[in-house]
Amino acid sequence: MSRLANTFRLRASLLCVGFALSAGLSAYADSPALANLGRPATPAEIKAWDIDVRPDFKGLPPGSGSVARGQEVWETKCENCHGAFGESNEVFTPIVGHTTKEDIKTGHVAALRSDTVPQRTTLMKLSEMSVIWDYVNRAMPWNAPKSLSTDDVYAVIAYILNLGGIVPSNYVLSDKNMQATQNMLPNRNGKTREHGLWELGGKPDVQGSSCMTNCVPIVTISSHLPDFARNAHGDISAQNRILGGVRGADTLQPAPTEFVALAAHLARDKAGSASGASAASSASKLATQHACLACHGIGNKIVGPAFLDVHKKYAAQKADAVKLLTVRIKSGGTGAWGIIAMPAQDHVPDADIRAIAEWIAAGKFQ
């Protein structure tokens, strides 16, 4: 009888605590401080985020695109970074190459099993059409993600597959034939479930022993690039997308020995004379805003020449330098710095082009 009474008292106490907690949360939720905190997402906002495509193609929007249309999209929005034939350049890895007709027949890429290929391409590794469709749809072009129409996404993927010899030149990719197209991918059978991550009782891929008791901590967590790799591709902080927050170290400078706060970078931007620093900073922001720094480093070549080299080349023109640079930026062209074309930037406001041209001509990049 005593045990039953104790149990009843315990349950009554827990019930009281539950009521009190519920009442407290209700009063807190109704407080004036939270009255205007947040709002429900609108259908349009939810739709903008709900764009993922699953391996079973759920979420794939209706549409279609031909290889011919894909070539047009490629030459205007993709070729500068990925090469005319998907061979790419030193910045981006190749998309097409090292797959054979036999690979398409078997669904296994033979080159993946040897060390004869210097760099693995996208089509060597691709096993599911949903992966390439979802990535191109949400992330390309690099300087204007999510700007392609649904039909253009289908088209440019059809063109990539045609470059790899997977589909013919008259092929039209659509939501209706995605599974049939996947059945032609060279690496469609390249995945394996024979590893420890798939089965709960599976054997781990990596074997080792770990200290479980009375252990001496020996792990040091850090983020570091070796000196030979730090400046392999120029100033990483200047190569971020214009969409979203900017991250990355200034790899043109020596590696910091301790954490560098954002305030330090802001203070550096404000250094120098008020007028000169302000003008250079404004032009630098314009160059970032219009994705100039995606292809041009300040002191290093990326896809196009370094701005410092451009400044040196036009310095002899003196008064005409700004005019010549303005025309070059607005109209684009090829041949002056190699075979890679400079696309016309006629969508950029004339005032912004002029400011960027003056910035390059002055050569005051710091």
C-alpha positions in Angstrom: 0.0 0.0 0.0 2.9 2.3 0.8 4.5 1.6 -2.6 1.2 2.4 -4.4 0.8 5.7 -2.5 4.4 6.7 -3.4 3.8 6.0 -7.0 0.6 8.0 -7.0 2.3 11.0 -5.4 5.2 10.8 -7.9 2.7 10.8 -10.9 0.8 13.7 -9.4 4.1 15.7 -8.9 5.1 15.0 -12.5 1.7 16.1 -13.8 1.9 19.3 -11.8 5.4 20.0 -13.3 4.0 19.4 -16.8 1.1 21.8 -16.3 3.5 24.4 -14.8 5.9 24.1 -17.7 3.2 24.2 -20.3 1.7 27.3 -18.7 5.2 28.9 -18.5 5.9 28.3 -22.2 2.4 29.6 -23.1 3.0 32.8 -21.2 6.5 33.2 -22.7 5.1 32.7 -26.2 2.5 35.3 -25.7 4.9 37.9 -24.4 5.3 41.2 -26.3 9.0 40.4 -26.9 8.1 37.5 -29.2 5.0 39.0 -30.8 6.9 40.0 -34.0 9.5 37.3 -34.0 9.5 35.5 -37.3 6.7 34.7 -39.7 5.5 31.7 -41.7 7.3 31.1 -44.9 5.3 32.0 -48.0 4.5 29.4 -50.7 6.8 31.2 -53.1 9.7 31.0 -50.6 9.1 27.3 -49.9 9.0 26.6 -53.6 12.3 28.5 -54.2 14.0 26.1 -51.8 12.2 22.9 -52.6 14.1 22.2 -55.8 16.0 19.0 -55.0 15.8 16.0 -57.3 15.9 12.5 -55.8 17.6 9.5 -57.4 14.1 8.1 -58.2 13.5 11.4 -60.0 10.9 12.7 -57.6 11.1 16.5 -57.7 12.2 16.5 -61.4 10.3 19.3 -63.1 8.7 18.7 -66.6 10.7 20.0 -69.5 13.0 19.1 -72.3 16.1 20.3 -74.1 18.0 19.2 -77.3 21.7 18.8 -77.8 21.6 21.7 -80.3 20.0 24.0 -77.8 22.5 22.8 -75.2 25.4 23.8 -77.4 24.1 27.4 -77.6 23.8 27.5 -73.8 27.2 26.0 -73.4 29.0 28.4 -75.7 27.4 31.5 -74.0 27.5 30.4 -70.3 29.7 27.4 -69.8 32.6 27.3 -72.3 34.7 30.1 -70.7 35.2 28.0 -67.6 34.8 24.4 -68.8 36.3 24.5 -72.3 34.8 24.1 -75.7 34.7 20.3 -75.4 34.4 20.0 -71.6 38.2 19.6 -71.3 38.2 22.5 -68.8 41.3 24.4 -67.8 43.6 24.7 -64.7 40.8 26.1 -62.5 38.0 23.6 -63.0 38.3 19.8 -63.4 37.4 18.2 -66.8 33.8 17.1 -67.3 34.3 14.9 -70.4 36.9 12.3 -71.2 38.3 8.8 -70.5 35.0 6.9 -71.1 34.6 4.4 -73.9 31.8 2.6 -75.9 32.6 -0.5 -73.9 32.1 1.4 -70.7 28.6 2.5 -71.9 27.8 -1.1 -72.7 28.9 -2.5 -69.3 28.1 0.4 -67.0 31.6 0.2 -65.5 34.4 2.7 -66.4 37.5 0.7 -66.9 39.8 3.7 -66.4 38.6 4.0 -62.8 40.5 0.7 -62.1 43.9 1.9 -63.2 46.3 4.7 -62.6 46.7 5.6 -66.3 44.3 8.5 -66.2 45.8 11.7 -64.9 42.5 13.2 -63.7 39.1 11.7 -63.3 36.3 13.4 -65.2 32.7 14.0 -64.2 31.4 11.5 -66.8 33.8 8.9 -65.4 32.2 9.1 -62.0 28.6 10.0 -62.7 26.2 7.1 -61.9 22.8 8.9 -61.5 21.3 11.5 -63.8 19.6 13.2 -60.8 23.0 14.2 -59.5 24.1 16.2 -62.5 20.6 17.6 -63.1 20.2 18.8 -59.6 23.7 20.3 -59.5 23.5 22.2 -62.8 20.0 23.4 -61.8 21.0 24.9 -58.5 24.7 25.9 -58.9 25.4 26.8 -62.5 26.6 29.0 -64.1 29.2 29.7 -61.5 28.8 33.5 -61.5 24.9 33.3 -61.8 23.6 30.2 -60.1 19.9 29.2 -60.6 19.7 31.6 -63.6 19.1 28.8 -66.2 15.6 27.9 -67.3 14.4 24.3 -66.7 14.6 23.6 -70.5 18.1 25.0 -70.7 19.2 22.7 -67.8 17.9 19.7 -69.8 19.6 21.0 -72.9 23.0 21.7 -71.5 23.1 18.2 -69.8 22.1 16.6 -73.2 25.0 18.5 -74.8 27.5 17.2 -72.1 26.3 13.7 -72.7 26.7 14.2 -76.4 30.3 15.4 -75.9 31.0 12.2 -74.0 29.6 10.1 -76.9 26.7 8.8 -74.7 23.8 10.3 -76.7 23.5 11.2 -80.4 23.6 14.8 -81.7 19.8 14.8 -82.3 19.0 13.6 -78.8 16.3 15.5 -76.7 16.6 15.0 -73.0 13.4 15.3 -71.0 11.7 14.3 -67.7 10.2 11.4 -69.7 13.4 9.7 -70.7 15.7 10.4 -67.7 15.7 6.8 -66.6 16.4 5.5 -70.1 19.2 8.0 -70.3 20.6 6.9 -67.0 20.7 3.4 -68.4 23.4 4.6 -70.9 25.8 6.2 -68.3 29.3 4.7 -68.5 29.4 4.4 -64.7 25.8 3.6 -63.9 26.8 0.3 -62.3 29.8 1.8 -60.6 28.4 2.1 -57.1 28.8 -0.7 -54.5 26.9 -1.5 -51.3 29.7 -3.8 -50.1 31.0 -1.5 -47.4 30.5 -0.9 -43.7 28.4 2.3 -44.2 25.6 0.4 -45.9 24.8 -2.5 -43.5 24.5 -1.9 -39.8 26.6 -5.0 -39.1 29.0 -4.4 -41.9 32.7 -4.3 -41.6 34.2 -0.8 -41.5 36.3 0.3 -44.5 39.0 1.5 -42.1 40.4 -0.7 -39.3 42.2 0.7 -36.3 42.3 0.8 -32.5 41.3 3.7 -30.3 42.1 4.5 -26.7 38.9 4.3 -24.6 40.1 4.9 -21.1 42.9 7.0 -19.4 43.8 8.5 -22.8 46.3 11.2 -23.4 44.9 13.8 -25.8 47.1 13.9 -28.9 44.7 15.4 -31.5 45.3 18.9 -32.7 42.5 20.5 -34.7 43.7 23.1 -37.3 43.1 24.4 -40.7 46.3 24.8 -42.8 47.6 24.9 -46.3 51.2 23.9 -46.9 53.3 26.7 -48.4 53.6 25.1 -51.8 49.8 24.9 -52.2 48.8 28.1 -50.5 49.0 30.3 -53.6 48.4 27.6 -56.2 45.4 29.5 -57.6 45.9 33.0 -56.4 43.8 34.9 -53.8 41.1 32.5 -52.8 39.2 35.2 -50.9 38.7 37.1 -54.2 37.3 34.0 -56.0 34.1 33.5 -54.0 30.7 33.7 -55.6 28.9 37.1 -55.5 25.9 35.2 -54.1 26.0 34.8 -50.3 28.7 35.5 -47.7 32.3 35.9 -48.7 34.8 33.5 -47.1 38.4 32.6 -47.7 41.9 33.6 -46.8 43.9 36.1 -48.7 46.5 33.6 -50.0 48.6 36.3 -51.6 49.7 37.1 -48.0 51.8 34.9 -45.7 49.8 32.4 -43.7 48.5 33.9 -40.4 49.8 32.5 -37.1 46.6 33.1 -35.3 42.9 33.7 -36.0 42.3 36.8 -38.0 39.1 38.6 -37.2 36.9 40.1 -39.8 37.4 43.5 -38.2 41.1 43.3 -39.2 40.1 42.9 -42.9 37.7 45.8 -42.6 40.3 47.9 -41.0 42.8 47.1 -43.8 40.2 48.1 -46.4 39.8 51.5 -44.7 43.5 52.2 -44.6 45.1 54.9 -46.7 43.8 58.3 -47.7 40.1 58.7 -47.4 39.4 59.6 -51.1 41.9 57.2 -52.7 41.1 54.2 -50.5 37.4 54.8 -50.8 37.5 54.9 -54.7 39.6 51.8 -54.9 37.4 50.0 -52.4 34.3 51.0 -54.3 35.8 49.7 -57.6 36.9 46.5 -56.0 33.4 45.9 -54.7 32.1 46.5 -58.2 34.6 44.0 -59.6 33.3 41.5 -57.1 29.7 42.3 -57.7 30.0 41.8 -61.5 32.1 38.6 -61.1 35.2 40.1 -62.6 37.3 38.4 -59.9 35.9 35.0 -60.8 38.2 35.0 -63.9 40.8 37.6 -63.0 43.1 37.6 -60.0 44.7 40.8 -58.8 48.3 39.6 -59.1 47.7 36.2 -60.7 46.1 34.8 -63.8 43.0 32.6 -63.3 41.0 32.2 -66.5 41.9 35.6 -67.7 45.0 37.8 -67.1 45.9 39.3 -63.7 44.6 42.9 -63.3 48.2 43.9 -62.4 49.4 42.6 -65.8 46.5 44.4 -67.6 47.5 47.6 -65.8 51.1 47.3 -66.9 50.1 46.6 -70.5 47.9 49.7 -70.7 50.1 52.0 -68.6 51.9 53.2 -71.7 48.6 54.4 -73.2 48.3 56.9 -70.4 45.2 59.1 -71.1 43.7 56.6 -73.5 44.0 53.7 -71.1 40.6 54.2 -69.4 38.9 54.6 -72.8 40.6 51.4 -74.2 39.8 49.4 -71.1 36.2 50.6 -71.1 35.7 49.4 -74.7 37.4 46.1 -74.0 35.3 45.3 -70.9 32.0 46.3 -72.6 32.6 44.6 -75.9 34.7 41.6 -74.9 37.0 39.9 -77.4 39.7 37.3 -77.9 43.4 37.1 -78.9 44.8 39.8 -76.7 45.6 37.4 -73.8 45.3 34.0 -75.4 42.7 31.8 -76.9 40.1 32.1 -74.1 37.5 34.7 -75.0 36.6 37.6 -72.8 32.8 37.7 -72.9 31.1 41.0 -73.6 29.9 42.7 -70.4 27.3 45.0 -72.0 24.8 44.1 -69.3 27.0 46.0 -66.7 26.0 49.6 -66.3 28.3 52.0 -68.1 29.2 53.9 -64.9 30.3 50.7 -63.3 32.4 49.7 -66.3 34.1 53.2 -66.3 34.8 52.9 -62.5 36.4 49.4 -63.0 38.5 50.7 -66.0 39.8 53.6 -64.0 40.6 51.3 -61.1 42.6 49.0 -63.4 44.3 51.9 -65.1 45.4 53.5 -61.8 46.8 50.1 -60.6 45.9 50.9 -56.9 44.6 47.5 -56.0 45.4 47.7 -52.3 
